[in-house]
Structure formats: C-alpha cells, structure tokens
Amino acid sequence: MRALVAGAAGFLGSHLSDRLHDDGVEVFGFDNFDSGRHQNIAHLDGDPGFRFFEHDITQPIAAAELGPLDVIFNMACPASPFAVRIFNTYGPRMDPEDGRIVSSFIVQALRGEPITIFGDGSQTRSLCYVDDLVGGLVRMGASEPAFTGPVNLGSPEELTVLDTARIIKEMTGSRSPTVFKDLPQDDPMKRKPDISLAESKLGRRPKGPFTKGAAPTIDYFRGAIGETPTGSGPVFPGR
Ligand SMILES: NC(=O)c1ccc[n+]([C@@H]2O[C@H](COP(=O)([O-])OP(=O)(O)OC[C@H]3O[C@@H](n4cnc5c(N)ncnc54)[C@H](O)[C@@H]3O)[C@@H](O)[C@H]2O)c1
C-alpha cells in the first residue's frame, strides 16, 4: 500500500506514519512545520519507506510525481473532520508546553512544581493513549469506502481530574503539592466519547487503563523537559 500523511511531523501524524511504516506501507509525509517538529520524524530520515515533503497542503501537490495512492490521512487541518472525531489523546511526542491535562500534570510533577487543578477535580476526562487512537485511524483507513463516519475515537475510561493528578504523582514519585483554582465557566464536568460505532464498525476498543499509557508518556517527558526552559506553560482546564 501507499499512503499520504498530511501533518506527518505532528503529534498524531508522526505516530501514524510510524505505524503505517511498520506495517510495510510506503508513506509520503507532508508537513509545513506550522506546529510540527522535525525531531518527531527524524528517526525516519533516509528510510526508503518514508519520503518527506516540507509543503503547505493548502498549496497544490504534484500528485503525478507521487504516483498512485491507496489512502490519504489528513492530520494537518484543525477544523477539518477527517472521516473520524478524535477525543483527548496523549502519549510521547506531545509538546510539554501545550497546556493539556496529561502533559501539564506530568511536567509539573517532574519539575516538582504545584499541580494545578481547576475546581475540586471531580470533573472527569477520558484519556486515550496514542497507540489506541492510531489503531483506530488505521482501521478507518482500511474500512469499506462507503463507511465515511464520523466515528468517535477515544477512550471510554473515565477518570476524575483529581485521580489523574494522583496517579501521575504516584507514578513519577513526585512530591509536588496540589493547588486548586477556580473552575472556569465553560469547563465541562464530563468528557467521554461514545465509541459504540468504532467498536461495531471497526472492532476497536482501547486496550489498557490509563496507567499503561502513562508509563511510556512519563518516560518521554523525563527526556523532553530536559530540553526546555524551566517554568511550565499555561494550563488550559478543558483539555
Ligand atoms: N491530539 C488530540 O488529542 C486531538 C483531539 C481532537 C482532534 N485532533 C485533531 O487531529 C489532528 C492532528 O492533531 P495533533 O495533536 O497531531 O496536532 P499537531 O499540531 O501536532 O499536528 C498537526 C500537524 O499539521 C501540520 N500542518 C498544519 N497546517 C499545515 C498545512 N497547511 N500544511 C502542511 N502541514 C500542516 C503541523 O505543522 C503539524 O505538524 C488535528 O486536526 C487536530 O485538530 C487531535
């Protein structure tokens, strides 16, 4: 198979490229590095199974030069519904300063900074490990053309924000204090995808509890925050 991945240097696009490459798919990665990073795909440099093009996909692509493609994954356009609807996903290669709940808590825990919780932490989030999300994308890419979705991909496992912080503190061995801040008005009390369509049409259900994906994610952040200045970025409560 031959696949084009737009946004290949981003968080999800780079993992998707890895997975397709491991499956023997010839991958053509496109990215303009708007928010992506070369280091996410540096391990594929020079690999004959992965050809990378620094290119803005709003501009025409010389498709004839690529030859025939079996599937196109567009992970580059924030507003565009790619056949799937992606819910909170975390894992290695996240930007340490992106303000999402998992990255913020891990970075704060590893730095020994206060862990910031908005409200009393009883609101729940459902956090999907990136390998599970990518597995769903791959199945969607291979699904019958008549099935166009949208289909929800994410984890149905609900964790309170407080429990998420507690687990991360335990797993990192951190002594960070927990600080509580006012809950913003628009912060949802619950974010949980209904993944019944993904289960029935794609045979897809995330494989493990949060702790399973949290371990490699913490390992990644231990290395990643060594490369960034001290002081966490902003924390966006809803993410
Ligand atoms: N990560 C999540 O939890 C999540 C949740 C919901 C939806 N999504 C959606 O999934 C997609 C990928 O998310 P991500 O977390 O990997 O984001 P990301 O920012 O890491 O990846 C997007 C990639 O697209 C590239 N890009 C943007 N505009 C481009 C253009 N015009 N031409 C070429 N490349 C371009 C960026 O440089 C970046 O590498 C996005 O559409 C996002 O909205 C992600």
The ligand as an ORCA input file, in Angstrom:
! r2SCAN-3c Opt
* xyz 0 1
  N      -4.298     15.237     19.808
  C      -5.590     15.245     20.171
  O      -5.961     14.889     21.315
  C      -6.682     15.675     19.176
  C      -8.015     15.744     19.624
  C      -9.013     16.144     18.709
  C      -8.667     16.421     17.381
  N      -7.368     16.332     16.989
  C      -7.077     16.648     15.573
  O      -6.142     15.715     14.998
  C      -5.269     16.411     14.088
  C      -3.791     16.212     14.482
  O      -3.617     16.634     15.833
  P      -2.162     16.672     16.533
  O      -2.400     16.630     18.009
  O      -1.260     15.655     15.887
  O      -1.731     18.165     16.141
  P      -0.275     18.710     15.684
  O      -0.356     20.216     15.712
  O       0.828     18.049     16.441
  O      -0.197     18.215     14.172
  C      -0.695     18.929     13.086
  C       0.415     18.925     12.041
  O      -0.094     19.527     10.840
  C       0.882     20.400     10.323
  N       0.186     21.390      9.494
  C      -0.728     22.321      9.882
  N      -1.158     23.025      8.813
  C      -0.496     22.534      7.731
  C      -0.501     22.850      6.325
  N      -1.273     23.809      5.810
  N       0.295     22.125      5.503
  C       1.083     21.128      5.995
  N       1.127     20.769      7.300
  C       0.356     21.470      8.154
  C       1.551     20.993     11.534
  O       2.836     21.509     11.248
  C       1.629     19.751     12.465
  O       2.813     19.006     12.231
  C      -5.678     17.903     14.142
  O      -6.578     18.144     13.066
  C      -6.400     18.019     15.480
  O      -7.354     19.060     15.460
  C      -6.370     15.983     17.849
*
